[in-house]
Amino acid sequence: MGRFIDLTGQKYNRWTVIRFIERIETAYFWLCRCECGTEKAVRRATLRKGTSISCGCWRKESTSKRFSKRTGEANPMYTTGKSLGRGKAQHDFKESIRIRDKHTCLVCGKTQAESRRKLDVHHLNAIRDDDRPENAATLCRTCHRAEHGSDAVLVQHHED
């Protein structure tokens, strides 16, 4: 068994120890205040090992800082003047493929209504910025995942 060590007033990352709460078997719990003002019970071992950094505010802040800088040329998906993914042009392209394919998975035949979500648009040659209609096919989530999980080409573009 570990011996009792008074941590009151000590600072561990963003935590400041306020007072001892309780011992449960071999675990000691301390009331701690995060720099953001949140108070929580924190296990002594996680404080001393550094595995508990904050109440969760540090993760939120570091994530938003990392991704807020990823617009335009700072975005790893940025190529030739456009960022891929959430832009209106990408959205319109995907919707045009779904319409062309009658909102139906070209592998299993499941419709968007049956799927209860938008169907995925798969790039046949696996190049995400190759937005030619002949390089795209509508797939349900299950078939799209299966396509990326195998080396075999499951879908070939159909001729209208």
C-alpha positions in Angstrom: 0.0 0.0 0.0 1.1 3.5 -0.8 1.6 6.0 2.0 -0.4 9.2 2.3 1.4 12.2 0.8 -0.3 15.6 1.2 -0.7 17.2 -2.2 -2.7 20.2 -1.1 -1.6 23.4 -2.9 0.6 21.5 -5.4 0.3 22.1 -9.1 0.3 19.3 -11.7 0.0 20.6 -15.3 -3.3 22.6 -15.3 -4.5 21.1 -12.0 -4.1 22.7 -8.6 -4.8 20.4 -5.7 -7.4 21.8 -3.3 -7.9 19.1 -0.7 -8.0 15.3 -0.1 -11.4 13.7 -0.7 -11.1 9.9 0.0 -9.2 6.7 -0.3 -10.8 3.8 -2.2 -8.7 0.7 -1.7 -5.2 1.8 -2.8 -6.3 4.9 -4.8 -6.2 8.3 -3.3 -8.6 10.9 -4.7 -8.1 14.7 -4.5 -10.3 17.6 -5.3 -8.5 19.6 -8.0 -9.3 22.9 -9.8 -8.3 23.2 -13.4 -7.0 26.5 -14.8 -10.4 27.0 -16.5 -12.1 26.8 -13.1 -13.6 23.3 -13.3 -13.3 21.3 -10.2 -13.1 17.5 -10.3 -12.0 14.5 -8.2 -8.7 13.3 -9.6 -6.7 10.2 -8.7 -3.3 10.8 -7.1 -1.5 8.4 -9.5 -2.8 10.2 -12.6 -1.7 13.6 -11.2 1.8 12.4 -10.3 2.4 10.5 -13.5 1.1 13.4 -15.6 -1.6 11.3 -17.3 -4.3 13.8 -16.2 -3.4 17.2 -17.6 -6.7 19.0 -17.3 -10.4 18.6 -17.1 -10.5 18.2 -20.9 -10.2 21.9 -21.7 -6.5 21.4 -22.8 -7.5 18.8 -25.4 -10.3 21.1 -26.8 -7.9 24.1 -27.0 -5.0 22.2 -28.5 -7.3 20.5 -31.1 -8.9 23.8 -32.1 -5.5 25.5 -32.4 -4.2 22.7 -34.6 -7.2 22.7 -37.0 -7.8 26.5 -37.1 -4.5 26.9 -38.9 -5.5 24.3 -41.5 -7.3 26.5 -44.0 -6.1 27.4 -47.5 -2.5 26.6 -48.2 -1.9 25.4 -44.6 -4.4 22.6 -45.2 -2.6 19.3 -46.2 -5.4 18.7 -48.7 -4.8 22.0 -50.4 -3.9 21.6 -54.1 -4.0 24.0 -57.1 -6.0 26.7 -55.4 -8.7 24.6 -53.7 -9.1 22.9 -50.4 -10.9 19.5 -50.7 -13.6 18.2 -48.5 -16.2 20.6 -47.4 -16.3 23.2 -50.1 -19.4 24.0 -52.1 -17.9 22.7 -55.4 -17.1 19.4 -53.7 -20.6 19.2 -52.2 -22.2 20.0 -55.6 -20.0 17.4 -57.3 -21.0 14.7 -54.9 -24.7 15.5 -55.1 -24.6 15.5 -58.9 -23.1 11.9 -58.8 -25.8 10.8 -56.3 -28.5 12.2 -58.7 -26.9 10.6 -61.7 -26.8 7.2 -59.9 -30.5 7.7 -58.8 -29.5 7.8 -55.1 -28.7 4.1 -55.3 -25.6 2.1 -54.3 -24.1 0.7 -57.5 -22.9 -2.5 -55.7 -25.8 -3.7 -53.6 -28.6 -1.6 -54.8 -29.5 0.0 -51.5 -31.3 3.3 -51.9 -30.5 6.5 -49.9 -33.9 6.2 -48.3 -33.2 2.7 -47.1 -29.8 3.8 -45.9 -31.3 6.7 -43.9 -28.2 8.8 -44.6 -26.6 10.3 -47.6 -24.8 7.8 -49.8 -21.0 8.1 -50.2 -19.4 9.1 -53.4 -16.4 6.9 -54.2 -13.4 7.9 -56.4 -12.8 4.8 -58.5 -9.1 5.5 -59.1 -8.6 6.5 -55.4 -7.4 10.0 -56.3 -9.6 12.3 -54.1 -9.2 15.4 -56.3 -10.0 13.6 -59.5 -13.5 14.9 -59.7 -14.4 13.7 -63.2 -17.9 12.1 -63.3 -16.5 9.0 -64.9 -14.2 8.5 -61.9 -17.1 8.6 -59.3 -19.7 6.1 -58.1 -22.4 6.2 -55.5 -22.0 3.6 -52.7 -23.6 2.9 -49.4 -21.4 3.1 -46.3 -21.0 -0.7 -46.1 -20.0 -1.1 -49.7 -17.7 1.9 -49.6 -15.9 0.5 -46.5 -15.6 -2.9 -48.2 -14.1 -1.1 -51.3 -11.4 0.5 -49.2 -10.7 -2.7 -47.3 -9.8 -4.7 -50.3 -7.5 -4.6 -53.3 -10.2 -5.7 -55.7 -12.2 -3.2 -57.6 -15.8 -3.8 -56.7 -17.3 -1.0 -58.7 -16.8 0.1 -62.3 -18.6 3.1 -63.7 -21.8 2.2 -65.5 -22.6 3.6 -68.9 -25.9 5.6 -69.0 
